[in-house]
Amino acid sequence: MTTAQAGRKPQQKRSRRTYDRLLDVTGQLLEEVGVDRVSTNLVAERAGVSPPTVYHYFSDKYALFRALGERLMAAQNALVTIDFQQPEAEIAAMLEAHVRLTRDFPGGIWVMRMLRAVPQLAEVRLSSHRALAASLVEQALREAPQADRVTLERTVRLAIEVGYAAVEMALEEPCLDVEATMRLAARAIRSLASAD
């Protein structure tokens, strides 16, 4: 699925506000009524726009969900500053920031659930993780050109998945001690680097 199918990303300020408002409302509705009951008509009504306005930007509710997922993944990826020399405490703090960001994101926990459970949306998560891994691998190779690329790619990708799973777990299990959980995840991520 292309970005155009996910939603037309407007350039003008007013159109951009409408686009963002539609995504915010979709996230809020996910929290309130769940995936099955969200509809483009409900989004239009809550956003105070006509249904054709929604369809101007999004072909259907899955295009709304896809754009919402892309927005969350971009915000999460912007927090990533991993290098394998970082102390565990810094990695843990970054993972905790992911938890806070996702909790504050409209429909954040629901978006993460959808990116894992809805087949049409899984590629959003996977392509985001691939792109982040590629970026981190290039950064690591600039710092250590002698490193084995294949091993580094596998290690970085696994580190991303470990961190993402820890964030998901913290969001799904509110009784967990987030700080302690992220310290364990950080230890696992650091141990991946030393396994090479």
C-alpha positions as CSV (number, residue, x, y, z in Angstrom):
1,M,0.0,0.0,0.0
2,T,1.4,3.4,-0.9
3,T,1.4,6.6,1.1
4,A,-1.3,7.9,-1.2
5,Q,-3.6,5.1,-0.2
6,A,-2.8,5.8,3.4
7,G,-4.0,9.4,3.0
8,R,-3.1,12.5,1.0
9,K,-0.7,14.5,3.1
10,P,-1.7,18.1,2.5
11,Q,0.8,20.9,2.1
12,Q,-1.4,23.9,3.0
13,K,-1.6,24.9,6.6
14,R,-5.4,24.8,6.8
15,S,-5.6,21.4,5.0
16,R,-2.8,20.1,7.3
17,R,-4.9,21.1,10.3
18,T,-7.9,19.2,9.0
19,Y,-5.8,16.2,8.2
20,D,-4.3,16.1,11.6
21,R,-7.7,16.7,13.2
22,L,-9.1,13.7,11.4
23,L,-6.2,11.5,12.7
24,D,-6.6,12.9,16.3
25,V,-10.3,12.2,16.2
26,T,-9.7,8.7,14.9
27,G,-7.3,8.0,17.7
28,Q,-9.8,9.3,20.3
29,L,-12.6,7.1,18.8
30,L,-10.4,4.1,18.9
31,E,-10.0,4.5,22.6
32,E,-13.7,5.1,23.1
33,V,-15.4,2.6,20.8
34,G,-12.7,0.3,19.4
35,V,-11.6,-0.7,15.9
36,D,-14.8,-2.3,14.7
37,R,-17.1,0.6,15.6
38,V,-14.9,3.4,14.1
39,S,-16.3,4.5,10.8
40,T,-15.5,7.4,8.4
41,N,-18.9,8.8,9.1
42,L,-18.3,8.8,12.9
43,V,-14.9,10.4,12.3
44,A,-16.5,13.1,10.1
45,E,-19.2,13.8,12.7
46,R,-16.8,14.0,15.6
47,A,-14.3,16.2,13.6
48,G,-17.1,18.6,12.5
49,V,-16.5,18.0,8.8
50,S,-18.6,16.4,6.0
51,P,-17.9,12.7,5.0
52,P,-16.6,13.9,1.6
53,T,-13.9,15.8,3.5
54,V,-12.7,12.6,5.1
55,Y,-12.7,10.8,1.7
56,H,-10.7,13.7,0.2
57,Y,-7.8,12.6,2.5
58,F,-8.6,8.9,3.2
59,S,-10.2,6.2,1.1
60,D,-11.6,4.3,4.1
61,K,-11.1,3.8,7.8
62,Y,-8.1,1.5,7.2
63,A,-6.4,4.4,5.4
64,L,-7.1,6.5,8.5
65,F,-5.7,3.8,10.7
66,R,-2.6,3.4,8.4
67,A,-1.9,7.1,8.5
68,L,-2.4,7.1,12.3
69,G,0.1,4.2,12.6
70,E,2.6,5.9,10.4
71,R,2.4,9.0,12.5
72,L,2.9,7.1,15.7
73,M,5.8,5.1,14.3
74,A,7.5,8.3,13.1
75,A,7.1,9.9,16.5
76,Q,8.5,6.8,18.3
77,N,11.4,6.5,15.9
78,A,12.3,10.1,16.4
79,L,13.0,9.2,20.1
80,V,15.6,6.5,19.1
81,T,19.2,7.4,19.7
82,I,20.6,4.0,20.3
83,D,24.2,3.3,19.9
84,F,25.4,0.1,21.5
85,Q,27.9,2.0,23.6
86,Q,25.1,3.8,25.4
87,P,24.7,3.0,29.1
88,E,21.7,0.8,30.0
89,A,20.2,3.7,31.9
90,E,20.1,5.8,28.8
91,I,18.5,3.1,26.7
92,A,15.9,2.4,29.6
93,A,15.1,6.2,29.7
94,M,14.5,6.2,26.0
95,L,12.2,3.2,26.2
96,E,10.3,4.9,29.1
97,A,9.9,8.0,26.8
98,H,8.4,5.7,24.2
99,V,5.8,4.5,26.8
100,R,4.9,8.0,27.8
101,L,4.7,9.2,24.1
102,T,2.4,6.3,23.2
103,R,0.2,6.8,26.2
104,D,-0.2,10.5,25.3
105,F,-0.7,9.8,21.6
106,P,-4.4,9.8,20.5
107,G,-5.4,6.1,20.6
108,G,-1.7,5.1,21.0
109,I,-2.2,1.7,22.6
110,W,-5.0,0.9,20.1
111,V,-2.7,1.9,17.2
112,M,0.0,-0.4,18.5
113,R,-2.5,-3.2,18.9
114,M,-3.7,-2.7,15.3
115,L,-0.2,-2.6,13.9
116,R,0.4,-6.1,15.4
117,A,-3.1,-7.6,14.8
118,V,-4.6,-6.1,11.6
119,P,-3.0,-7.8,8.5
120,Q,-3.5,-4.7,6.4
121,L,-1.5,-2.6,8.9
122,A,1.3,-4.9,9.9
123,E,3.5,-3.5,7.1
124,V,3.4,-0.1,8.7
125,R,5.2,-1.4,11.7
126,L,7.5,-3.7,9.8
127,S,8.6,-1.1,7.2
128,S,9.1,1.5,10.0
129,H,11.3,-1.0,11.9
130,R,13.3,-1.9,8.7
131,A,13.9,1.8,8.0
132,L,15.0,2.6,11.6
133,A,17.3,-0.5,11.5
134,A,18.8,0.6,8.2
135,S,19.5,4.1,9.6
136,L,21.0,2.7,12.8
137,V,23.2,0.2,10.9
138,E,24.5,3.0,8.6
139,Q,25.3,5.1,11.7
140,A,27.1,2.1,13.3
141,L,29.1,1.4,10.2
142,R,30.3,5.0,10.0
143,E,31.6,4.6,13.5
144,A,33.0,1.1,13.0
145,P,33.5,0.4,9.3
146,Q,35.1,-3.0,10.0
147,A,31.9,-4.3,11.5
148,D,30.1,-7.2,9.7
149,R,27.0,-5.7,8.1
150,V,24.9,-8.8,8.1
151,T,25.5,-9.5,11.8
152,L,24.9,-5.8,12.6
153,E,21.7,-5.7,10.6
154,R,20.4,-8.8,12.5
155,T,21.5,-7.4,15.9
156,V,20.0,-3.9,15.3
157,R,16.7,-5.3,14.0
158,L,16.4,-7.7,17.0
159,A,17.2,-4.8,19.4
160,I,14.4,-2.8,17.9
161,E,12.0,-5.6,18.3
162,V,13.0,-6.2,21.9
163,G,12.5,-2.5,22.7
164,Y,9.1,-2.4,20.9
165,A,7.9,-5.6,22.7
166,A,8.9,-4.1,26.0
167,V,7.0,-0.9,25.3
168,E,4.0,-3.0,24.2
169,M,4.2,-5.0,27.4
170,A,4.3,-1.9,29.5
171,L,1.2,-0.5,27.8
172,E,-0.8,-3.7,27.9
173,E,0.1,-4.5,31.5
174,P,-0.5,-1.2,33.5
175,C,0.4,-2.9,36.8
176,L,4.0,-3.5,35.6
177,D,6.8,-1.4,37.0
178,V,7.7,0.5,33.8
179,E,11.1,1.6,35.0
180,A,12.2,-1.8,36.1
181,T,10.8,-3.4,32.9
182,M,12.6,-0.9,30.7
183,R,15.9,-1.5,32.6
184,L,15.6,-5.2,31.9
185,A,14.8,-4.5,28.2
186,A,17.8,-2.2,28.1
187,R,20.0,-4.9,29.5
188,A,18.8,-7.3,26.8
189,I,19.5,-4.7,24.1
190,R,23.0,-4.1,25.5
191,S,23.6,-7.8,25.7
192,L,22.8,-8.1,22.0
193,A,25.7,-5.8,21.2
194,S,28.2,-7.8,23.3
195,A,27.0,-11.1,21.7
196,D,28.8,-10.2,18.4
